[in-house]
C-alpha cells in the first residue's frame, strides 16, 4: 500500500515557487522576492534578493511604487492574454483586485517562473 499524497505539501511547494515584487522595511524594492510562508490570505513571510526577511501585504503596485512591507504578485490571465495583480490566495484560488477568482499554476520557461491564471 502506497503512502497517501500530501496535497498540502504540493500547495506549499507551489507558493514557494512564486516570484513576487517586495519591499521589506526600508530595503530597496526588488522584483525577485520569494514567498517563505503564508500568514493570511494576503500576508506572507518573504525574502528579497539581498537576503532580507520580512512580512509583506499584497498590493496592486509596480515594483518601483511599493512602500515599506508591501509586495505585489502579477499573473498572466489566459482568457484575456493580459496581466492582473493578485489580492489574495486561499487554497488553490487566487483573487485579483476586481474580485475575479482564478485557478493557478506555475510555468517555468528556464529563465523565470510565470504565474498562469485560468478561469475558476
Buried (B, 14 or more C-beta within 10 A) or exposed (E): EEEEEEEEEEBEEBBEEBBBBBBBEEBEBBBEBBBBEBEEBBBBBBBBEEEBEBBBBBBBBEBEEBEEBBBBBBBBBBEEEEEBBBBBBEEBEBBBEEEBBBEBEBEEEEEEBBBBBEEE
